[in-house]
Amino acid sequence: MEVKNTSILKNDPTKKKVEYKNFPMVPRVVFGNGSFDQLGTILMAKRKNSEAPFIFLVDDVFEGKELPYRIPTMFNDRIVFISADEEPKTNQVDALVQKIRDDFSEIPSGIVGIGGGTIMDLAKAVSIMMNNEGSSYEYQGWDLVKKPSIYHVGIPTISGTGAEVSRTTVLLGPERKLGINSDYTTFDQVVLDPDLTKGVSKEQWFYTGMDCFIHCVESLNGTYLNAFSQSYGEKAYELCKEVFLDGLGETESRDKLMMASWHGGMSIAYSQVGVAHAMSYGLSYLLGVKHGIGNCLVFQYLEEFYPEGVALFKIMQEKHQIELPKGICANLSEEEFETMISVAMGMEPLWENALGKEWRKTITPAKLKSIYEKI
């Protein structure tokens, strides 16, 4: 058969190819009240041998309480209690990795993080560094990790950060606060048990829940928005409104906020966050302000960028009688302001998502300083 026109089979050199991100997702997840008790069965299938332990990184708020006794340890498994009072640091990751290498003859069967975003980020980072050389700060950035991480599991005990589903582990390094963003960061398994979030203080519940809400606002109003991000972001946004405005019962509220966190984390997988996150990184790097409250401190002054979101945030804040700290930046020197501004402005993908490629026409050091001065 004669083919008269083969041009449709040829590549058009004038047409620019679009390359879409091929993101990983958590391959296995279990959800339900009491599902934590399935952890032993889940881990047994991944245990290499009796000499290759599971290392459980656990928020020290649970030390001396019931939860550690429910952790299914065997052989030479180890529970390490870690304070979440400070943001996770690269030198903390490096110290944990070295300790594990010194104490055990074999690479662990896996790392299990049980806690909030700080603990889950540490678990992700340690699992990466068990198979990669050097210091964790060398991998802060995008797609710098060369070798797959070891098996790792995330078990959130507070809802909102989205750390359980994201492909990043955000760390404070010697020069910046930045994530290890890679295909190897995402958890291999997540256990979502809403019962584990019982007992969280009202303030922490609000700050971390607002991290999720702000994820959604920044994603849904960003220039990177697409149908993938929008579908997850809109669902998380609606769930946040139900939880923080509709007066749900405790059980339903825990269930829905846990799913809001999951959807909020997914909403930025194919998108990005924005102004509040970029500026809160500056607060965290200089002053050690924790992520959830840092986002709230910044977001309250971002009406110019997110008018509807900020208005709704203030309604939620008033409903739950949350008083944000004041005067955080009151006594900072010019040099300290410059440090915060430099860290914030270094988050280029976040600014581009918020304001487009010409974001520097809007965002200047003076502009950021004027916002920081209000905090």
C-alpha positions as CSV (number, residue, x, y, z in Angstrom):
1,M,0.0,0.0,0.0
2,E,1.4,3.4,-1.0
3,V,1.7,5.9,1.8
4,K,1.3,9.3,0.2
5,N,2.0,11.5,3.3
6,T,4.3,10.5,6.1
7,S,4.8,13.9,7.6
8,I,2.5,13.1,10.5
9,L,5.0,10.4,11.6
10,K,7.8,12.8,11.9
11,N,8.8,15.0,14.8
12,D,8.2,18.7,14.2
13,P,11.5,20.3,15.2
14,T,9.8,23.7,15.7
15,K,7.4,22.3,18.3
16,K,8.7,22.4,21.8
17,K,8.3,19.2,23.8
18,V,6.5,19.4,27.1
19,E,8.0,17.2,29.9
20,Y,5.6,16.5,32.7
21,K,6.8,15.6,36.2
22,N,6.7,11.9,36.9
23,F,6.0,12.0,40.7
24,P,6.0,9.0,43.0
25,M,3.1,8.4,45.3
26,V,2.9,6.4,48.6
27,P,2.4,2.9,47.3
28,R,0.7,1.5,50.4
29,V,-1.5,3.1,53.0
30,V,-3.9,1.8,55.6
31,F,-6.5,4.1,57.2
32,G,-8.8,3.5,60.2
33,N,-9.2,3.8,63.9
34,G,-6.9,1.3,65.6
35,S,-5.0,0.5,62.4
36,F,-1.7,1.2,64.2
37,D,-2.1,-2.4,65.6
38,Q,-1.5,-3.8,62.1
39,L,2.0,-2.4,62.1
40,G,3.6,-5.6,63.2
41,T,2.1,-7.6,60.4
42,I,3.1,-4.9,57.9
43,L,6.7,-4.8,59.1
44,M,7.2,-8.5,59.3
45,A,6.9,-8.8,55.5
46,K,9.8,-6.3,55.2
47,R,12.1,-7.6,57.9
48,K,15.4,-8.8,56.3
49,N,16.7,-10.9,59.2
50,S,17.2,-10.8,62.9
51,E,20.3,-8.7,62.7
52,A,18.7,-6.0,60.5
53,P,16.6,-4.0,62.9
54,F,13.7,-1.6,62.5
55,I,14.5,1.8,64.0
56,F,11.5,3.6,65.4
57,L,11.9,7.4,65.6
58,V,9.2,8.5,68.1
59,D,8.1,11.9,69.3
60,D,9.2,12.1,72.9
61,V,5.8,13.4,73.9
62,F,4.9,9.7,74.0
63,E,7.8,8.7,76.3
64,G,6.4,6.9,79.4
65,K,2.9,6.6,77.8
66,E,1.0,3.7,76.3
67,L,2.0,4.1,72.6
68,P,5.6,2.9,72.8
69,Y,4.4,-0.3,74.4
70,R,2.2,-0.9,71.4
71,I,5.2,-0.7,69.0
72,P,5.9,-4.2,67.6
73,T,9.6,-4.5,68.4
74,M,11.5,-7.7,67.8
75,F,15.1,-8.9,68.0
76,N,17.4,-5.9,68.2
77,D,14.9,-3.3,67.1
78,R,15.3,0.1,68.7
79,I,13.0,2.9,69.7
80,V,14.6,6.4,69.7
81,F,12.7,9.2,71.3
82,I,13.2,12.6,69.7
83,S,12.0,16.0,70.7
84,A,9.9,17.9,68.2
85,D,10.4,21.2,70.0
86,E,12.8,22.3,67.3
87,E,12.7,21.9,63.5
88,P,14.7,18.9,62.1
89,K,18.3,19.7,61.3
90,T,20.8,18.3,58.9
91,N,23.3,17.7,61.6
92,Q,20.7,15.9,63.6
93,V,20.0,13.6,60.6
94,D,23.8,13.0,60.2
95,A,24.2,12.1,63.9
96,L,21.3,9.7,63.8
97,V,22.7,8.0,60.7
98,Q,26.2,7.7,62.2
99,K,24.8,6.3,65.5
100,I,22.8,3.6,63.6
101,R,25.9,2.7,61.5
102,D,28.0,2.4,64.7
103,D,25.5,0.4,66.7
104,F,24.5,-2.2,64.1
105,S,26.4,-4.5,61.8
106,E,23.7,-4.5,59.1
107,I,21.7,-1.8,57.4
108,P,18.3,-1.6,59.1
109,S,15.3,-3.3,57.6
110,G,13.6,0.1,57.8
111,I,13.0,3.4,59.5
112,V,9.6,4.1,61.1
113,G,8.6,7.7,62.0
114,I,5.9,8.1,64.6
115,G,4.9,11.7,65.3
116,G,4.3,15.0,63.5
117,G,6.0,16.6,60.6
118,T,9.3,16.9,62.4
119,I,9.6,13.2,63.2
120,M,8.3,12.1,59.8
121,D,10.8,14.4,58.0
122,L,13.6,12.9,60.1
123,A,12.5,9.4,59.3
124,K,12.5,10.2,55.6
125,A,15.9,11.9,55.7
126,V,17.6,9.1,57.8
127,S,16.2,6.5,55.4
128,I,17.8,8.4,52.5
129,M,21.1,8.9,54.1
130,M,21.5,5.2,55.2
131,N,22.2,4.5,51.5
132,N,23.9,7.8,50.4
133,E,27.3,9.2,51.3
134,G,28.2,12.5,52.8
135,S,26.1,14.9,54.8
136,S,22.4,15.4,54.4
137,Y,22.9,19.1,53.7
138,E,24.5,18.1,50.4
139,Y,21.1,16.8,49.2
140,Q,19.0,19.9,50.1
141,G,17.5,20.8,46.8
142,W,15.7,19.1,44.0
143,D,16.5,15.6,42.7
144,L,20.1,15.4,44.1
145,V,19.7,12.0,45.7
146,K,21.4,9.3,43.7
147,K,20.6,6.0,45.5
148,P,17.2,4.8,46.7
149,S,16.4,5.1,50.4
150,I,15.9,2.1,52.7
151,Y,12.3,1.1,53.5
152,H,10.5,3.7,55.5
153,V,7.1,4.1,57.1
154,G,5.3,7.3,58.2
155,I,2.7,7.2,61.0
156,P,1.3,10.7,61.8
157,T,0.1,11.5,65.3
158,I,-1.1,15.0,64.4
159,S,-2.8,16.1,61.2
160,G,-2.0,18.9,58.8
161,T,1.6,18.9,57.6
162,G,1.1,16.6,54.7
163,A,4.6,15.2,55.4
164,E,3.1,11.7,55.3
165,V,2.5,12.0,51.6
166,S,5.0,14.5,50.3
167,R,8.2,13.9,48.3
168,T,10.2,16.2,50.5
169,T,11.8,16.3,53.9
170,V,12.4,19.9,55.0
171,L,15.6,20.4,57.1
172,L,17.4,23.3,58.7
173,G,20.9,23.2,57.2
174,P,24.0,25.3,57.9
175,E,23.1,27.8,55.1
176,R,19.3,27.4,54.6
177,K,16.1,25.7,55.4
178,L,15.3,23.6,52.4
179,G,13.8,20.2,51.6
180,I,15.5,17.1,50.2
181,N,13.1,16.9,47.3
182,S,13.4,13.5,45.5
183,D,11.6,10.5,44.2
184,Y,13.3,8.5,47.0
185,T,11.9,10.7,49.8
186,T,8.3,9.5,49.7
187,F,7.3,6.9,52.3
188,D,6.9,3.3,51.2
189,Q,4.1,2.8,53.7
190,V,1.8,5.1,55.6
191,V,-0.4,4.2,58.5
192,L,-3.3,6.7,59.1
193,D,-4.9,6.0,62.5
194,P,-7.0,9.0,63.6
195,D,-7.0,7.6,67.2
196,L,-3.3,8.5,67.4
197,T,-4.2,12.2,67.2
198,K,-6.2,12.2,70.5
199,G,-4.8,14.4,73.1
200,V,-3.2,17.1,70.8
201,S,-3.5,20.5,72.4
202,K,-6.0,22.9,70.9
203,E,-3.2,25.4,69.9
204,Q,-1.1,22.7,68.2
205,W,-4.2,21.2,66.5
206,F,-5.0,24.7,65.1
207,Y,-1.5,25.6,64.0
208,T,-0.9,22.2,62.2
209,G,-4.4,22.2,60.7
210,M,-3.8,25.7,59.4
211,D,-0.6,24.4,57.7
212,C,-3.0,22.2,55.7
213,F,-5.4,25.0,55.0
214,I,-2.6,27.3,53.9
215,H,-1.3,24.6,51.6
216,C,-4.7,24.6,49.9
217,V,-5.0,28.4,49.6
218,E,-1.5,28.7,48.2
219,S,-1.9,25.8,45.8
220,L,-5.4,26.9,44.5
221,N,-4.3,30.5,44.0
222,G,-0.9,29.6,42.4
223,T,0.2,30.0,38.8
224,Y,1.2,26.3,38.8
225,L,-2.4,25.2,39.3
226,N,-3.7,22.4,37.2
227,A,-6.6,19.9,37.4
228,F,-4.5,17.4,39.4
229,S,-3.6,19.9,42.1
230,Q,-7.0,21.5,42.1
231,S,-8.9,18.3,42.7
232,Y,-6.9,17.5,45.8
233,G,-6.7,21.1,47.0
234,E,-10.4,21.8,46.7
235,K,-11.2,18.6,48.7
236,A,-8.7,19.5,51.4
237,Y,-10.0,23.1,51.5
238,E,-13.6,21.9,52.0
239,L,-12.5,19.4,54.7
240,C,-10.7,22.1,56.6
241,K,-13.8,24.3,56.5
242,E,-15.9,21.4,57.9
243,V,-13.4,20.7,60.7
244,F,-12.7,24.3,61.8
245,L,-16.1,25.9,61.2
246,D,-18.9,23.3,61.3
247,G,-18.5,22.1,64.9
248,L,-18.0,18.4,64.1
249,G,-17.9,15.7,66.7
250,E,-14.4,14.7,67.9
251,T,-14.2,11.4,66.1
252,E,-15.4,12.8,62.8
253,S,-13.2,15.8,63.1
254,R,-10.1,13.6,63.6
255,D,-11.0,11.5,60.6
256,K,-11.6,14.4,58.3
257,L,-8.6,16.5,59.3
258,M,-6.4,13.4,58.7
259,M,-7.8,13.1,55.2
260,A,-7.5,16.9,54.7
261,S,-3.8,16.6,55.5
262,W,-3.4,13.8,53.0
263,H,-5.2,15.7,50.2
264,G,-3.5,19.0,51.1
265,G,-0.1,17.3,50.8
266,M,-1.1,15.8,47.4
267,S,-2.4,19.2,46.2
268,I,1.2,20.5,46.1
269,A,2.7,17.3,44.5
270,Y,2.0,18.8,41.1
271,S,2.0,22.4,42.2
272,Q,3.7,24.4,44.9
273,V,3.1,26.4,48.1
274,G,3.5,30.2,48.1
275,V,4.2,33.4,50.1
276,A,3.4,32.2,53.6
277,H,5.6,29.1,53.3
278,A,8.5,31.1,51.8
279,M,8.4,33.7,54.5
280,S,7.9,31.2,57.3
281,Y,11.1,29.5,56.2
282,G,12.9,32.7,57.1
283,L,11.4,32.8,60.5
284,S,12.3,29.2,61.1
285,Y,15.9,29.5,59.9
286,L,16.7,32.6,62.0
287,L,14.5,32.2,65.1
288,G,13.6,28.5,65.2
289,V,9.8,29.2,64.9
290,K,8.1,26.0,64.2
291,H,6.5,25.5,60.8
292,G,2.8,25.5,61.6
293,I,2.8,28.6,63.8
294,G,5.3,30.3,61.5
295,N,2.8,29.9,58.6
296,C,0.0,31.4,60.8
297,L,2.2,34.3,61.9
298,V,2.9,35.3,58.3
299,F,-0.4,34.4,56.7
300,Q,-2.4,36.8,58.9
301,Y,-0.8,39.7,57.1
302,L,-1.1,38.4,53.5
303,E,-4.5,39.9,52.5
304,E,-2.8,41.5,49.5
305,F,-2.0,38.0,48.1
306,Y,-4.8,35.8,49.5
307,P,-7.7,38.0,50.6
308,E,-10.4,35.3,50.8
309,G,-8.1,32.8,52.5
310,V,-6.9,35.3,55.1
311,A,-10.4,36.4,55.9
312,L,-11.5,32.8,56.5
313,F,-8.4,32.1,58.5
314,K,-9.3,35.0,60.9
315,I,-12.8,33.7,61.3
316,M,-11.4,30.3,62.2
317,Q,-8.9,31.9,64.6
318,E,-11.6,33.8,66.3
319,K,-14.0,30.8,66.5
320,H,-11.3,28.7,68.3
321,Q,-10.0,31.6,70.4
322,I,-6.4,31.3,69.2
323,E,-4.1,34.2,70.2
324,L,-1.0,34.3,68.0
325,P,2.2,35.5,69.6
326,K,3.2,39.1,69.0
327,G,6.5,40.9,68.8
328,I,8.4,38.0,67.4
329,C,10.5,40.3,65.2
330,A,10.4,43.3,67.4
331,N,14.0,43.4,68.4
332,L,15.8,42.1,65.4
333,S,18.8,43.8,63.9
334,E,19.1,44.9,60.3
335,E,21.5,41.9,59.7
336,E,18.9,39.5,61.1
337,F,16.2,40.9,58.9
338,E,18.5,40.5,56.0
339,T,19.1,36.9,56.9
340,M,15.4,36.1,57.0
341,I,14.8,37.9,53.8
342,S,17.6,36.1,52.0
343,V,16.3,32.7,53.1
344,A,12.7,33.6,52.0
345,M,13.7,35.1,48.7
346,G,15.8,32.0,48.0
347,M,12.6,29.9,47.7
348,E,12.2,30.8,44.0
349,P,9.7,28.0,43.0
350,L,7.4,29.2,45.8
351,W,7.4,32.8,44.6
352,E,7.0,31.8,41.0
353,N,3.9,29.7,41.9
354,A,2.5,32.6,43.9
355,L,3.2,35.5,41.5
356,G,4.5,34.1,38.2
357,K,7.9,34.4,36.6
358,E,8.0,38.2,37.1
359,W,7.7,37.9,40.9
360,R,10.7,40.0,41.6
361,K,8.8,43.0,40.3
362,T,6.5,42.6,43.3
363,I,8.7,41.0,45.9
364,T,11.6,43.1,47.1
365,P,13.6,43.0,50.4
366,A,11.8,46.1,51.5
367,K,8.4,44.5,50.9
368,L,9.3,41.4,52.9
369,K,10.8,43.5,55.7
370,S,7.6,45.5,56.0
371,I,5.7,42.2,56.6
372,Y,8.2,40.7,59.0
373,E,8.1,43.9,61.0
374,K,4.4,43.3,61.7
375,I,5.0,39.9,63.2
